[in-house]
């Protein structure tokens, strides 16, 4: 009885959190072949369909584009190392993605503190993304730099983490994790995902272009995110760092997984909410109801949406992920209505089948409630203890 009451309460709380933002927009389906034509000949050959053209033609072409790119994924997620790495100092800004009064008040207070000198400047790594889009502000990568203090090194190898928050995160999300990892002697780059915070085009209130009913643009955003992670590791190596990890939450975990599948330098991976198929999350998750609505209006099914997002699905690269040794943490939530439990358990099933070295932790809450008290502290403990022990193990191996 108590467990049923708790589940009912948790689902109600989770639903309240996922429905409090009123600025989600249902945009119509766009295939977005133009976002992929620089890589796939099948996308480049696409001509705009006539108004009366059957949607099935575009669907079949997008399936073919997915198959083409997944088959050549190493090239798709490949890149040239940027040459304009630089550190910039500026006052942090919130860049909120909702219009709730309390959030706007917080944003105004941060701006006031910056203007009066009460807020210190911070350092940000900036460089031009090797993957270009039609939005210049999005193509300048932004990562807040949290270098570990020298006294925390204790003769260890130089170690660093790339931290990627959730979809629609503001610019302060996950910063506290970076300061926690600093205490362990681990430096951090808190990376702004494509179309997020300072990279968000002025025409948007939310980071809609990262995940939307524009299939090609959503795919291109994932490609850019993965390449940006790998480019950050290049910069860290130039600074003398030797051992690397990545932490991603929700959408960030998808990006982090694919980056780790293609970059063996990432030896410590923390996936804070994970799933196998991108399209299943889009179709079933509460956070993406507005995107599902666009697909339903176009007559697509869940199975079809899963297929058109194969390129950005961790499941497409599970075998590749298992190829190189690494240690992984998978955190999932029992009452998750955004990454439904069955899809998180599917990650663990595949990890078991491939004999991947991983730790599984379960939160007794949902997706959004992970950020609420007391669950955020439990999640922080899982993430922090895993990062600490995994990097300690790496250091011990290095010093043997």
BALOBA-1460 file (C-alpha; in Angstrom, 3 decimals):
// residues 400
<rec num="1" residu="x" x="0.000" y="0.000" z="0.000"/>
<rec num="2" residu="x" x="2.740" y="2.467" z="0.963"/>
<rec num="3" residu="x" x="4.687" y="1.713" z="-2.209"/>
<rec num="4" residu="x" x="1.621" y="2.413" z="-4.347"/>
<rec num="5" residu="x" x="0.964" y="5.676" z="-2.555"/>
<rec num="6" residu="x" x="4.597" y="6.681" z="-2.972"/>
<rec num="7" residu="x" x="4.499" y="5.869" z="-6.701"/>
<rec num="8" residu="x" x="1.283" y="7.847" z="-7.146"/>
<rec num="9" residu="x" x="2.780" y="10.819" z="-5.307"/>
<rec num="10" residu="x" x="6.016" y="10.631" z="-7.291"/>
<rec num="11" residu="x" x="4.263" y="10.419" z="-10.673"/>
<rec num="12" residu="x" x="2.096" y="13.406" z="-9.736"/>
<rec num="13" residu="x" x="5.144" y="15.423" z="-8.684"/>
<rec num="14" residu="x" x="7.031" y="14.450" z="-11.816"/>
<rec num="15" residu="x" x="4.100" y="15.412" z="-14.027"/>
<rec num="16" residu="x" x="3.768" y="18.769" z="-12.285"/>
<rec num="17" residu="x" x="7.435" y="19.528" z="-12.937"/>
<rec num="18" residu="x" x="7.257" y="18.537" z="-16.605"/>
<rec num="19" residu="x" x="4.162" y="20.638" z="-17.273"/>
<rec num="20" residu="x" x="5.038" y="23.865" z="-15.461"/>
<rec num="21" residu="x" x="6.789" y="25.442" z="-18.467"/>
<rec num="22" residu="x" x="4.346" y="26.997" z="-20.904"/>
<rec num="23" residu="x" x="6.743" y="27.904" z="-23.698"/>
<rec num="24" residu="x" x="7.047" y="24.524" z="-25.423"/>
<rec num="25" residu="x" x="6.095" y="24.908" z="-29.077"/>
<rec num="26" residu="x" x="4.695" y="22.264" z="-31.435"/>
<rec num="27" residu="x" x="6.604" y="22.788" z="-34.681"/>
<rec num="28" residu="x" x="5.661" y="20.775" z="-37.787"/>
<rec num="29" residu="x" x="7.721" y="17.853" z="-39.026"/>
<rec num="30" residu="x" x="10.703" y="18.849" z="-41.175"/>
<rec num="31" residu="x" x="12.936" y="16.150" z="-42.596"/>
<rec num="32" residu="x" x="15.960" y="18.457" z="-42.564"/>
<rec num="33" residu="x" x="17.926" y="16.775" z="-45.342"/>
<rec num="34" residu="x" x="19.733" y="20.088" z="-45.880"/>
<rec num="35" residu="x" x="21.391" y="19.668" z="-42.474"/>
<rec num="36" residu="x" x="23.025" y="16.399" z="-43.572"/>
<rec num="37" residu="x" x="23.805" y="17.006" z="-47.238"/>
<rec num="38" residu="x" x="27.421" y="17.999" z="-46.510"/>
<rec num="39" residu="x" x="28.067" y="14.380" z="-45.510"/>
<rec num="40" residu="x" x="25.525" y="12.014" z="-47.036"/>
<rec num="41" residu="x" x="25.073" y="11.889" z="-50.814"/>
<rec num="42" residu="x" x="21.572" y="10.560" z="-50.233"/>
<rec num="43" residu="x" x="20.676" y="13.720" z="-48.326"/>
<rec num="44" residu="x" x="22.453" y="15.950" z="-50.838"/>
<rec num="45" residu="x" x="20.458" y="14.435" z="-53.694"/>
<rec num="46" residu="x" x="17.184" y="15.325" z="-52.058"/>
<rec num="47" residu="x" x="15.129" y="17.950" z="-53.815"/>
<rec num="48" residu="x" x="12.327" y="19.762" z="-51.978"/>
<rec num="49" residu="x" x="9.213" y="17.645" z="-52.258"/>
<rec num="50" residu="x" x="6.179" y="18.915" z="-54.052"/>
<rec num="51" residu="x" x="3.259" y="19.889" z="-51.866"/>
<rec num="52" residu="x" x="1.346" y="16.779" z="-52.925"/>
<rec num="53" residu="x" x="4.285" y="14.374" z="-52.698"/>
<rec num="54" residu="x" x="3.626" y="11.325" z="-50.489"/>
<rec num="55" residu="x" x="5.336" y="11.558" z="-47.065"/>
<rec num="56" residu="x" x="6.441" y="7.949" z="-47.467"/>
<rec num="57" residu="x" x="9.025" y="9.048" z="-50.040"/>
<rec num="58" residu="x" x="10.743" y="11.321" z="-47.526"/>
<rec num="59" residu="x" x="10.535" y="8.700" z="-44.796"/>
<rec num="60" residu="x" x="12.205" y="6.074" z="-46.991"/>
<rec num="61" residu="x" x="14.925" y="8.527" z="-47.940"/>
<rec num="62" residu="x" x="15.590" y="9.434" z="-44.312"/>
<rec num="63" residu="x" x="15.855" y="5.748" z="-43.411"/>
<rec num="64" residu="x" x="18.425" y="5.361" z="-46.184"/>
<rec num="65" residu="x" x="20.334" y="8.409" z="-44.942"/>
<rec num="66" residu="x" x="20.403" y="6.928" z="-41.441"/>
<rec num="67" residu="x" x="21.765" y="3.625" z="-42.726"/>
<rec num="68" residu="x" x="24.370" y="5.435" z="-44.813"/>
<rec num="69" residu="x" x="25.631" y="7.571" z="-41.925"/>
<rec num="70" residu="x" x="25.605" y="4.822" z="-39.278"/>
<rec num="71" residu="x" x="27.708" y="2.689" z="-41.650"/>
<rec num="72" residu="x" x="30.222" y="5.543" z="-41.922"/>
<rec num="73" residu="x" x="29.798" y="6.876" z="-38.406"/>
<rec num="74" residu="x" x="33.511" y="7.099" z="-37.631"/>
<rec num="75" residu="x" x="33.826" y="9.606" z="-40.441"/>
<rec num="76" residu="x" x="30.576" y="11.356" z="-39.466"/>
<rec num="77" residu="x" x="31.831" y="11.942" z="-35.920"/>
<rec num="78" residu="x" x="35.373" y="12.655" z="-37.090"/>
<rec num="79" residu="x" x="36.821" y="16.172" z="-37.170"/>
<rec num="80" residu="x" x="39.833" y="18.442" z="-37.514"/>
<rec num="81" residu="x" x="41.205" y="19.723" z="-34.201"/>
<rec num="82" residu="x" x="40.332" y="23.420" z="-33.783"/>
<rec num="83" residu="x" x="43.189" y="25.919" z="-33.992"/>
<rec num="84" residu="x" x="41.604" y="28.864" z="-32.150"/>
<rec num="85" residu="x" x="41.374" y="27.579" z="-28.557"/>
<rec num="86" residu="x" x="41.326" y="30.487" z="-26.109"/>
<rec num="87" residu="x" x="40.337" y="31.259" z="-22.536"/>
<rec num="88" residu="x" x="38.001" y="34.195" z="-22.016"/>
<rec num="89" residu="x" x="37.058" y="35.853" z="-18.725"/>
<rec num="90" residu="x" x="33.522" y="37.164" z="-18.260"/>
<rec num="91" residu="x" x="30.741" y="37.306" z="-15.699"/>
<rec num="92" residu="x" x="28.599" y="34.166" z="-15.700"/>
<rec num="93" residu="x" x="25.024" y="34.538" z="-16.941"/>
<rec num="94" residu="x" x="22.046" y="32.277" z="-16.325"/>
<rec num="95" residu="x" x="20.487" y="32.077" z="-19.820"/>
<rec num="96" residu="x" x="17.144" y="30.676" z="-18.541"/>
<rec num="97" residu="x" x="14.937" y="28.577" z="-20.812"/>
<rec num="98" residu="x" x="11.657" y="29.171" z="-19.026"/>
<rec num="99" residu="x" x="9.635" y="32.267" z="-18.216"/>
<rec num="100" residu="x" x="8.589" y="31.421" z="-14.680"/>
<rec num="101" residu="x" x="8.715" y="34.506" z="-12.407"/>
<rec num="102" residu="x" x="11.195" y="32.981" z="-9.962"/>
<rec num="103" residu="x" x="13.607" y="32.133" z="-12.784"/>
<rec num="104" residu="x" x="13.406" y="35.591" z="-14.311"/>
<rec num="105" residu="x" x="13.996" y="37.098" z="-10.874"/>
<rec num="106" residu="x" x="17.078" y="34.908" z="-10.411"/>
<rec num="107" residu="x" x="18.366" y="35.979" z="-13.832"/>
<rec num="108" residu="x" x="17.871" y="39.657" z="-12.969"/>
<rec num="109" residu="x" x="19.692" y="39.244" z="-9.665"/>
<rec num="110" residu="x" x="22.706" y="37.604" z="-11.327"/>
<rec num="111" residu="x" x="22.876" y="40.457" z="-13.839"/>
<rec num="112" residu="x" x="22.666" y="42.997" z="-11.013"/>
<rec num="113" residu="x" x="25.517" y="41.309" z="-9.148"/>
<rec num="114" residu="x" x="27.640" y="41.371" z="-12.295"/>
<rec num="115" residu="x" x="26.985" y="45.081" z="-12.827"/>
<rec num="116" residu="x" x="27.851" y="45.987" z="-9.220"/>
<rec num="117" residu="x" x="30.968" y="43.816" z="-9.052"/>
<rec num="118" residu="x" x="29.489" y="41.408" z="-6.502"/>
<rec num="119" residu="x" x="29.882" y="38.502" z="-8.940"/>
<rec num="120" residu="x" x="33.360" y="37.345" z="-9.868"/>
<rec num="121" residu="x" x="34.328" y="36.700" z="-13.455"/>
<rec num="122" residu="x" x="34.861" y="33.112" z="-14.581"/>
<rec num="123" residu="x" x="37.061" y="31.534" z="-17.236"/>
<rec num="124" residu="x" x="35.526" y="29.960" z="-20.326"/>
<rec num="125" residu="x" x="37.184" y="27.888" z="-23.025"/>
<rec num="126" residu="x" x="36.038" y="29.167" z="-26.423"/>
<rec num="127" residu="x" x="36.782" y="27.854" z="-29.908"/>
<rec num="128" residu="x" x="35.111" y="27.421" z="-33.267"/>
<rec num="129" residu="x" x="33.289" y="24.102" z="-33.551"/>
<rec num="130" residu="x" x="34.595" y="21.879" z="-36.362"/>
<rec num="131" residu="x" x="30.939" y="21.244" z="-37.229"/>
<rec num="132" residu="x" x="29.346" y="24.393" z="-38.627"/>
<rec num="133" residu="x" x="25.686" y="25.364" z="-38.665"/>
<rec num="134" residu="x" x="23.826" y="28.407" z="-39.969"/>
<rec num="135" residu="x" x="23.965" y="30.044" z="-36.514"/>
<rec num="136" residu="x" x="27.304" y="31.771" z="-35.749"/>
<rec num="137" residu="x" x="26.565" y="32.018" z="-32.004"/>
<rec num="138" residu="x" x="26.012" y="28.262" z="-31.869"/>
<rec num="139" residu="x" x="29.266" y="27.545" z="-33.670"/>
<rec num="140" residu="x" x="31.425" y="29.195" z="-31.002"/>
<rec num="141" residu="x" x="31.856" y="26.473" z="-28.398"/>
<rec num="142" residu="x" x="31.602" y="27.488" z="-24.756"/>
<rec num="143" residu="x" x="32.913" y="25.512" z="-21.769"/>
<rec num="144" residu="x" x="33.310" y="26.944" z="-18.285"/>
<rec num="145" residu="x" x="36.745" y="26.029" z="-16.984"/>
<rec num="146" residu="x" x="37.194" y="24.608" z="-13.494"/>
<rec num="147" residu="x" x="40.894" y="23.805" z="-13.026"/>
<rec num="148" residu="x" x="41.770" y="21.735" z="-9.964"/>
<rec num="149" residu="x" x="44.093" y="23.372" z="-7.462"/>
<rec num="150" residu="x" x="47.685" y="22.178" z="-7.510"/>
<rec num="151" residu="x" x="47.567" y="21.022" z="-3.880"/>
<rec num="152" residu="x" x="44.872" y="18.476" z="-4.753"/>
<rec num="153" residu="x" x="47.054" y="16.687" z="-7.291"/>
<rec num="154" residu="x" x="49.242" y="14.763" z="-4.819"/>
<rec num="155" residu="x" x="51.519" y="13.413" z="-7.520"/>
<rec num="156" residu="x" x="48.637" y="12.033" z="-9.580"/>
<rec num="157" residu="x" x="48.422" y="12.189" z="-13.370"/>
<rec num="158" residu="x" x="46.608" y="15.253" z="-14.643"/>
<rec num="159" residu="x" x="42.939" y="14.240" z="-14.798"/>
<rec num="160" residu="x" x="39.932" y="16.031" z="-16.285"/>
<rec num="161" residu="x" x="36.189" y="15.613" z="-16.846"/>
<rec num="162" residu="x" x="33.859" y="16.934" z="-19.527"/>
<rec num="163" residu="x" x="30.475" y="17.672" z="-17.917"/>
<rec num="164" residu="x" x="27.327" y="17.966" z="-20.061"/>
<rec num="165" residu="x" x="24.004" y="18.855" z="-18.386"/>
<rec num="166" residu="x" x="20.496" y="18.035" z="-19.500"/>
<rec num="167" residu="x" x="18.443" y="19.413" z="-22.382"/>
<rec num="168" residu="x" x="17.350" y="23.013" z="-21.790"/>
<rec num="169" residu="x" x="19.756" y="23.398" z="-18.876"/>
<rec num="170" residu="x" x="20.637" y="26.936" z="-17.890"/>
<rec num="171" residu="x" x="24.285" y="27.957" z="-17.668"/>
<rec num="172" residu="x" x="24.554" y="27.262" z="-13.917"/>
<rec num="173" residu="x" x="23.313" y="23.679" z="-14.090"/>
<rec num="174" residu="x" x="25.895" y="21.080" z="-12.961"/>
<rec num="175" residu="x" x="28.448" y="23.716" z="-11.947"/>
<rec num="176" residu="x" x="28.353" y="22.399" z="-8.381"/>
<rec num="177" residu="x" x="29.466" y="18.983" z="-9.654"/>
<rec num="178" residu="x" x="32.515" y="20.608" z="-11.207"/>
<rec num="179" residu="x" x="33.519" y="22.182" z="-7.892"/>
<rec num="180" residu="x" x="32.996" y="18.803" z="-6.207"/>
<rec num="181" residu="x" x="35.279" y="17.055" z="-8.684"/>
<rec num="182" residu="x" x="37.877" y="19.791" z="-8.182"/>
<rec num="183" residu="x" x="38.141" y="18.648" z="-4.557"/>
<rec num="184" residu="x" x="39.228" y="15.247" z="-5.870"/>
<rec num="185" residu="x" x="41.999" y="16.872" z="-7.915"/>
<rec num="186" residu="x" x="40.013" y="16.534" z="-11.151"/>
<rec num="187" residu="x" x="39.701" y="19.538" z="-13.464"/>
<rec num="188" residu="x" x="36.441" y="20.081" z="-15.340"/>
<rec num="189" residu="x" x="35.095" y="21.667" z="-18.474"/>
<rec num="190" residu="x" x="31.366" y="22.288" z="-18.109"/>
<rec num="191" residu="x" x="30.410" y="22.202" z="-21.776"/>
<rec num="192" residu="x" x="27.436" y="24.103" z="-23.181"/>
<rec num="193" residu="x" x="25.620" y="21.809" z="-25.588"/>
<rec num="194" residu="x" x="24.709" y="23.049" z="-29.074"/>
<rec num="195" residu="x" x="21.926" y="25.660" z="-28.994"/>
<rec num="196" residu="x" x="22.223" y="26.007" z="-25.194"/>
<rec num="197" residu="x" x="22.828" y="29.084" z="-23.008"/>
<rec num="198" residu="x" x="25.263" y="31.458" z="-24.726"/>
<rec num="199" residu="x" x="25.085" y="29.343" z="-27.905"/>
<rec num="200" residu="x" x="21.315" y="29.685" z="-28.188"/>
<rec num="201" residu="x" x="20.095" y="31.769" z="-31.147"/>
<rec num="202" residu="x" x="18.284" y="34.948" z="-30.120"/>
<rec num="203" residu="x" x="15.085" y="33.767" z="-31.810"/>
<rec num="204" residu="x" x="14.621" y="31.003" z="-29.214"/>
<rec num="205" residu="x" x="13.424" y="30.973" z="-25.611"/>
<rec num="206" residu="x" x="14.283" y="27.300" z="-25.200"/>
<rec num="207" residu="x" x="17.023" y="25.127" z="-26.685"/>
<rec num="208" residu="x" x="14.566" y="23.733" z="-29.201"/>
<rec num="209" residu="x" x="16.971" y="23.278" z="-32.078"/>
<rec num="210" residu="x" x="18.930" y="20.615" z="-30.163"/>
<rec num="211" residu="x" x="15.930" y="18.271" z="-30.199"/>
<rec num="212" residu="x" x="12.931" y="18.949" z="-32.394"/>
<rec num="213" residu="x" x="10.723" y="17.594" z="-35.160"/>
<rec num="214" residu="x" x="13.394" y="18.727" z="-37.631"/>
<rec num="215" residu="x" x="15.118" y="15.359" z="-37.969"/>
<rec num="216" residu="x" x="18.224" y="16.495" z="-39.827"/>
<rec num="217" residu="x" x="18.894" y="19.439" z="-37.510"/>
<rec num="218" residu="x" x="18.509" y="17.243" z="-34.410"/>
<rec num="219" residu="x" x="20.996" y="14.793" z="-35.919"/>
<rec num="220" residu="x" x="23.437" y="17.567" z="-36.813"/>
<rec num="221" residu="x" x="23.226" y="18.920" z="-33.252"/>
<rec num="222" residu="x" x="24.286" y="15.522" z="-31.906"/>
<rec num="223" residu="x" x="27.165" y="15.383" z="-34.368"/>
<rec num="224" residu="x" x="28.317" y="18.825" z="-33.257"/>
<rec num="225" residu="x" x="28.044" y="17.932" z="-29.569"/>
<rec num="226" residu="x" x="30.120" y="14.769" z="-29.967"/>
<rec num="227" residu="x" x="32.804" y="16.602" z="-31.941"/>
<rec num="228" residu="x" x="32.847" y="19.439" z="-29.399"/>
<rec num="229" residu="x" x="33.477" y="16.933" z="-26.572"/>
<rec num="230" residu="x" x="36.369" y="15.409" z="-28.484"/>
<rec num="231" residu="x" x="37.772" y="18.849" z="-29.287"/>
<rec num="232" residu="x" x="37.709" y="19.735" z="-25.586"/>
<rec num="233" residu="x" x="39.834" y="16.663" z="-24.895"/>
<rec num="234" residu="x" x="42.303" y="17.890" z="-27.528"/>
<rec num="235" residu="x" x="42.654" y="21.187" z="-25.653"/>
<rec num="236" residu="x" x="43.073" y="19.398" z="-22.327"/>
<rec num="237" residu="x" x="45.826" y="17.254" z="-23.811"/>
<rec num="238" residu="x" x="47.570" y="20.392" z="-25.012"/>
<rec num="239" residu="x" x="47.506" y="21.583" z="-21.382"/>
<rec num="240" residu="x" x="49.190" y="18.371" z="-20.228"/>
<rec num="241" residu="x" x="46.194" y="16.357" z="-19.051"/>
<rec num="242" residu="x" x="46.508" y="12.582" z="-19.412"/>
<rec num="243" residu="x" x="43.340" y="10.883" z="-18.157"/>
<rec num="244" residu="x" x="39.810" y="11.820" z="-19.167"/>
<rec num="245" residu="x" x="36.204" y="11.175" z="-18.334"/>
<rec num="246" residu="x" x="32.782" y="12.420" z="-19.347"/>
<rec num="247" residu="x" x="29.569" y="12.933" z="-17.410"/>
<rec num="248" residu="x" x="26.285" y="13.477" z="-19.198"/>
<rec num="249" residu="x" x="22.769" y="13.920" z="-17.884"/>
<rec num="250" residu="x" x="19.707" y="12.987" z="-19.956"/>
<rec num="251" residu="x" x="20.366" y="14.345" z="-23.472"/>
<rec num="252" residu="x" x="23.910" y="14.993" z="-22.290"/>
<rec num="253" residu="x" x="24.277" y="11.283" z="-21.526"/>
<rec num="254" residu="x" x="23.347" y="10.444" z="-25.128"/>
<rec num="255" residu="x" x="26.020" y="12.800" z="-26.430"/>
<rec num="256" residu="x" x="28.535" y="11.527" z="-23.868"/>
<rec num="257" residu="x" x="27.908" y="7.887" z="-24.757"/>
<rec num="258" residu="x" x="28.445" y="8.422" z="-28.471"/>
<rec num="259" residu="x" x="31.579" y="10.480" z="-27.827"/>
<rec num="260" residu="x" x="32.982" y="7.681" z="-25.645"/>
<rec num="261" residu="x" x="32.101" y="5.099" z="-28.287"/>
<rec num="262" residu="x" x="34.280" y="6.918" z="-30.801"/>
<rec num="263" residu="x" x="37.034" y="8.301" z="-28.558"/>
<rec num="264" residu="x" x="39.044" y="5.759" z="-26.522"/>
<rec num="265" residu="x" x="40.599" y="8.585" z="-24.498"/>
<rec num="266" residu="x" x="37.391" y="8.687" z="-22.445"/>
<rec num="267" residu="x" x="38.031" y="6.013" z="-19.831"/>
<rec num="268" residu="x" x="35.546" y="7.116" z="-17.152"/>
<rec num="269" residu="x" x="31.905" y="7.565" z="-18.182"/>
<rec num="270" residu="x" x="28.975" y="8.593" z="-16.009"/>
<rec num="271" residu="x" x="25.536" y="8.412" z="-17.630"/>
<rec num="272" residu="x" x="22.994" y="10.180" z="-15.438"/>
<rec num="273" residu="x" x="19.727" y="8.868" z="-16.971"/>
<rec num="274" residu="x" x="20.314" y="6.778" z="-20.075"/>
<rec num="275" residu="x" x="18.347" y="5.041" z="-22.804"/>
<rec num="276" residu="x" x="19.048" y="2.908" z="-25.855"/>
<rec num="277" residu="x" x="16.941" y="4.412" z="-28.670"/>
<rec num="278" residu="x" x="16.627" y="8.178" z="-29.077"/>
<rec num="279" residu="x" x="13.308" y="7.911" z="-30.911"/>
<rec num="280" residu="x" x="11.681" y="5.872" z="-28.143"/>
<rec num="281" residu="x" x="12.442" y="8.608" z="-25.625"/>
<rec num="282" residu="x" x="11.094" y="11.275" z="-27.983"/>
<rec num="283" residu="x" x="7.897" y="9.288" z="-28.476"/>
<rec num="284" residu="x" x="7.203" y="8.218" z="-24.890"/>
<rec num="285" residu="x" x="8.786" y="10.912" z="-22.728"/>
<rec num="286" residu="x" x="6.783" y="13.641" z="-21.032"/>
<rec num="287" residu="x" x="9.407" y="16.269" z="-21.890"/>
<rec num="288" residu="x" x="8.986" y="15.678" z="-25.618"/>
<rec num="289" residu="x" x="5.200" y="15.540" z="-25.886"/>
<rec num="290" residu="x" x="5.243" y="18.549" z="-28.197"/>
<rec num="291" residu="x" x="7.696" y="16.828" z="-30.544"/>
<rec num="292" residu="x" x="5.678" y="13.618" z="-30.587"/>
<rec num="293" residu="x" x="2.629" y="15.710" z="-31.466"/>
<rec num="294" residu="x" x="4.377" y="16.925" z="-34.612"/>
<rec num="295" residu="x" x="5.263" y="13.384" z="-35.656"/>
<rec num="296" residu="x" x="1.740" y="12.145" z="-34.986"/>
<rec num="297" residu="x" x="0.303" y="14.983" z="-37.052"/>
<rec num="298" residu="x" x="2.544" y="13.791" z="-39.904"/>
<rec num="299" residu="x" x="1.256" y="10.233" z="-39.519"/>
<rec num="300" residu="x" x="4.451" y="8.646" z="-38.148"/>
<rec num="301" residu="x" x="4.508" y="5.812" z="-35.602"/>
<rec num="302" residu="x" x="6.855" y="5.120" z="-32.688"/>
<rec num="303" residu="x" x="8.696" y="2.477" z="-34.711"/>
<rec num="304" residu="x" x="9.230" y="4.922" z="-37.567"/>
<rec num="305" residu="x" x="10.484" y="7.658" z="-35.229"/>
<rec num="306" residu="x" x="12.943" y="5.163" z="-33.744"/>
<rec num="307" residu="x" x="14.267" y="4.433" z="-37.235"/>
<rec num="308" residu="x" x="14.728" y="8.053" z="-38.345"/>
<rec num="309" residu="x" x="16.798" y="8.784" z="-35.230"/>
<rec num="310" residu="x" x="19.132" y="5.769" z="-35.518"/>
<rec num="311" residu="x" x="22.142" y="8.036" z="-36.074"/>
<rec num="312" residu="x" x="21.779" y="9.674" z="-32.667"/>
<rec num="313" residu="x" x="20.835" y="6.515" z="-30.743"/>
<rec num="314" residu="x" x="23.353" y="4.967" z="-28.341"/>
<rec num="315" residu="x" x="22.063" y="1.544" z="-29.373"/>
<rec num="316" residu="x" x="23.559" y="2.028" z="-32.840"/>
<rec num="317" residu="x" x="27.052" y="2.196" z="-31.316"/>
<rec num="318" residu="x" x="26.803" y="-0.242" z="-28.413"/>
<rec num="319" residu="x" x="29.307" y="-2.695" z="-29.914"/>
<rec num="320" residu="x" x="31.759" y="0.114" z="-30.628"/>
<rec num="321" residu="x" x="31.412" y="1.410" z="-27.067"/>
<rec num="322" residu="x" x="32.387" y="-2.012" z="-25.740"/>
<rec num="323" residu="x" x="35.517" y="-2.177" z="-27.895"/>
<rec num="324" residu="x" x="37.791" y="-0.062" z="-25.678"/>
<rec num="325" residu="x" x="38.174" y="-0.593" z="-21.907"/>
<rec num="326" residu="x" x="36.444" y="1.987" z="-19.757"/>
<rec num="327" residu="x" x="34.516" y="2.155" z="-16.521"/>
<rec num="328" residu="x" x="30.929" y="3.362" z="-16.609"/>
<rec num="329" residu="x" x="28.194" y="4.419" z="-14.228"/>
<rec num="330" residu="x" x="24.533" y="4.212" z="-15.247"/>
<rec num="331" residu="x" x="22.046" y="6.034" z="-13.019"/>
<rec num="332" residu="x" x="18.349" y="5.551" z="-13.654"/>
<rec num="333" residu="x" x="15.177" y="6.512" z="-11.807"/>
<rec num="334" residu="x" x="12.368" y="4.132" z="-10.895"/>
<rec num="335" residu="x" x="9.578" y="6.636" z="-11.584"/>
<rec num="336" residu="x" x="11.033" y="8.295" z="-14.661"/>
<rec num="337" residu="x" x="8.402" y="9.619" z="-17.078"/>
<rec num="338" residu="x" x="10.945" y="11.188" z="-19.446"/>
<rec num="339" residu="x" x="13.352" y="8.258" z="-19.858"/>
<rec num="340" residu="x" x="10.901" y="5.414" z="-19.108"/>
<rec num="341" residu="x" x="12.329" y="2.672" z="-16.931"/>
<rec num="342" residu="x" x="12.170" y="-0.055" z="-19.575"/>
<rec num="343" residu="x" x="14.606" y="1.816" z="-21.826"/>
<rec num="344" residu="x" x="17.102" y="2.429" z="-19.025"/>
<rec num="345" residu="x" x="16.962" y="-1.247" z="-18.077"/>
<rec num="346" residu="x" x="17.626" y="-2.046" z="-21.736"/>
<rec num="347" residu="x" x="20.944" y="-0.189" z="-21.406"/>
<rec num="348" residu="x" x="21.927" y="-2.445" z="-18.509"/>
<rec num="349" residu="x" x="20.834" y="-5.555" z="-20.433"/>
<rec num="350" residu="x" x="23.062" y="-4.611" z="-23.352"/>
<rec num="351" residu="x" x="25.972" y="-3.739" z="-21.078"/>
<rec num="352" residu="x" x="25.662" y="-7.174" z="-19.474"/>
<rec num="353" residu="x" x="25.548" y="-8.924" z="-22.837"/>
<rec num="354" residu="x" x="28.676" y="-7.098" z="-24.002"/>
<rec num="355" residu="x" x="30.466" y="-7.582" z="-20.648"/>
<rec num="356" residu="x" x="30.983" y="-3.846" z="-20.211"/>
<rec num="357" residu="x" x="32.495" y="-2.798" z="-16.876"/>
<rec num="358" residu="x" x="29.774" y="-0.732" z="-15.250"/>
<rec num="359" residu="x" x="28.079" y="0.212" z="-11.994"/>
<rec num="360" residu="x" x="24.293" y="0.614" z="-11.808"/>
<rec num="361" residu="x" x="22.609" y="2.967" z="-9.336"/>
<rec num="362" residu="x" x="18.884" y="3.532" z="-8.903"/>
<rec num="363" residu="x" x="17.161" y="6.690" z="-7.713"/>
<rec num="364" residu="x" x="13.744" y="6.367" z="-5.993"/>
<rec num="365" residu="x" x="12.348" y="9.311" z="-7.950"/>
<rec num="366" residu="x" x="11.761" y="10.472" z="-11.512"/>
<rec num="367" residu="x" x="13.656" y="12.406" z="-14.170"/>
<rec num="368" residu="x" x="12.861" y="15.960" z="-13.101"/>
<rec num="369" residu="x" x="12.643" y="15.142" z="-9.404"/>
<rec num="370" residu="x" x="16.290" y="14.067" z="-9.571"/>
<rec num="371" residu="x" x="17.029" y="17.774" z="-9.285"/>
<rec num="372" residu="x" x="14.895" y="18.172" z="-6.158"/>
<rec num="373" residu="x" x="15.728" y="17.638" z="-2.489"/>
<rec num="374" residu="x" x="16.595" y="15.057" z="-1.247"/>
<rec num="375" residu="x" x="17.186" y="13.152" z="-4.484"/>
<rec num="376" residu="x" x="19.748" y="15.561" z="-5.899"/>
<rec num="377" residu="x" x="22.048" y="14.797" z="-2.962"/>
<rec num="378" residu="x" x="21.707" y="11.058" z="-3.470"/>
<rec num="379" residu="x" x="22.429" y="11.498" z="-7.173"/>
<rec num="380" residu="x" x="25.418" y="13.693" z="-6.348"/>
<rec num="381" residu="x" x="26.732" y="11.010" z="-4.007"/>
<rec num="382" residu="x" x="26.428" y="8.332" z="-6.689"/>
<rec num="383" residu="x" x="28.169" y="10.504" z="-9.283"/>
<rec num="384" residu="x" x="30.844" y="11.866" z="-6.957"/>
<rec num="385" residu="x" x="31.830" y="8.555" z="-5.367"/>
<rec num="386" residu="x" x="31.999" y="6.864" z="-8.769"/>
<rec num="387" residu="x" x="34.139" y="9.611" z="-10.320"/>
<rec num="388" residu="x" x="36.445" y="9.667" z="-7.309"/>
<rec num="389" residu="x" x="37.001" y="5.898" z="-7.179"/>
<rec num="390" residu="x" x="37.341" y="5.492" z="-10.949"/>
<rec num="391" residu="x" x="39.957" y="8.206" z="-11.350"/>
<rec num="392" residu="x" x="41.776" y="6.932" z="-8.271"/>
<rec num="393" residu="x" x="41.973" y="3.530" z="-9.934"/>
<rec num="394" residu="x" x="43.301" y="5.101" z="-13.148"/>
<rec num="395" residu="x" x="45.972" y="6.976" z="-11.193"/>
<rec num="396" residu="x" x="47.063" y="3.830" z="-9.369"/>
<rec num="397" residu="x" x="47.432" y="1.963" z="-12.655"/>
<rec num="398" residu="x" x="49.450" y="4.812" z="-14.109"/>
<rec num="399" residu="x" x="51.808" y="4.841" z="-11.107"/>
<rec num="400" residu="x" x="52.359" y="1.075" z="-10.989"/>
